[in-house]
Amino acid sequence: MRELIALGHQVKVLTIHLGGETPGLPHLPSTLETHRTFAGPVRGLLAYLRDRRQAQASSVTPDAGSPTPSSSPLRPPRSWKQSLSETAQGLAARFVFPDVRGEWFPWARRALTRCLDEFKPDIVISSHEPATSLELGLLAKAKGFPWIADLGDPVLAPYTPARWRDRALRVEGETCRKADHLIVTNAGAAALLAERHGHRNDISIISQGFAPEPPAASANVLFDPVRLELLYTGSFYHFRKPDDLVAAIAAHPAARLNIASVTVPESLLRAAESMPDQIRLLGFLPHRHILQLQRSADVLINIANDDPSQVPGKLYEYLGSGRPILHVTRQHDISSELIATSRRGWVSDGSLASLQGWLDRASLLKETASLDEGLELDLESVAQYSWPALTRRLEAIANQVLQAPQR
């Protein structure tokens, strides 16, 4: 949105009110008009509780400070509040498509109708996930507005619950038939949609990206210039298992794994307790601090998704850091190809032997100040993944849609 506005476009966003605020995010342009609607009974209540909790905390807690391990204590993997929230949302998801996020639809539909009537946009772009946004896009298309469907990934996915698979396929198919243009994040998703719903020439691949400008300096970054400092930022989904990486780190006292994540597996908590000098848990950090850390670490750690056709959005953020990446994957995937072709780092098969061998080599390179040798770490080589470049592609697609006959 920021880049579209920078190109001179007027942008209005229809989204959900989830409560609270995430500190450290870049400021949005003052000309961006955001319409936040009620989230629905379950998530609306959770949003109210977040708002109340943040209001209480803001009266006693200063703004986010320096990115140090003690600045934001780590939440346990499953507190009773989190478990209760997940239970409530899980129950609601049994009755709402595609999951609890779909309870937003009645309020979103009314807000969309108002926005379309008052704003009369030249074009509507809906972003999946959730599939609810595609259903809203179908409504906008039915009212005669040009529509770009940013699917990202197919609606029918391996993790789609059995009760919603037919509906997911139906929404996906209707989107493919009626949208004026389709956008996905990778070639595998485009091929799958073509296989399911017929070939279209107007499917574009636009990946995730990174902001090329460096984050505003906020504090000193506590990395030891002598040690091999590894950094992992992001979530630990159930398929992202760091156990072998931790075991490899244990055999290399000069290496340290820094982890910036709100919630980590129990195994990591235990490892940090037993090896506090080698496993450093930073907890939650504002996004601008995360970007600063990424630009200062020796090596950034990326753990692959289950689906080899998917590239984690975090990997593109890593590309913009100018630092080497170690991609850990059990299978050959698109991320491996991206890192190899861009000469941005290394790939490990995730086994203990592979990780230990890489740590041996990386530690030696660190000692000889040659860790970056042979790599292409400048921004120019990955400029096509920057948000400005990706936004210019989106702008070209929108102009193409507006000039073409409507479907």
Helices and strands as residue ranges (DSSP letters): H 2-6, E 12-16, E 33-37, H 41-58, H 80-93, G 100-104, H 105-119, E 124-127, H 132-142, E 147-152, G 162-164, H 165-178, E 181-184, H 187-197, E 203-205, E 228-233, H 243-250, E 255-260, H 266-274, E 279-281, H 287-294, E 299-303, H 313-319, E 325-328, H 334-342, E 345-348, H 352-367, G 380-385, H 387-403
